[in-house]
């Protein structure tokens, strides 16, 4: 029996090791919307939630799995570089 209520933003692990985050609760459809670590979206019926034997866990420190990127996808550019033509709207606050 699951001892944890589905709360948006909480992470859980199933007995098979699958980890997921609760991303929404649809009261009309009586479902809990979840996002697996690999960014796959799924849903669980509210009626089935108590039978899942879930363990609440901390959010993973490695966020790359949820955005489906591998370390070799990075091209070596500085992640703080802004693309040409990009302007941060907050840069203009001091000029008003």
HELIX and SHEET records of a PDB file:
HELIX    1   1 UNK A   46  UNK A   49  1                                   4    
HELIX    2   2 UNK A   63  UNK A   67  5                                   5    
HELIX    3   3 UNK A   71  UNK A   73  5                                   3    
HELIX    4   4 UNK A   89  UNK A   95  5                                   7    
SHEET    1   A 5 UNK A  41  UNK A  45  0                                        
SHEET    2   A 5 UNK A  31  UNK A  36 -1                                        
SHEET    3   A 5 UNK A  19  UNK A  26 -1                                        
SHEET    4   A 5 UNK A  11  UNK A  13 -1                                        
SHEET    5   A 5 UNK A  55  UNK A  57 -1                                        
END                                                                             
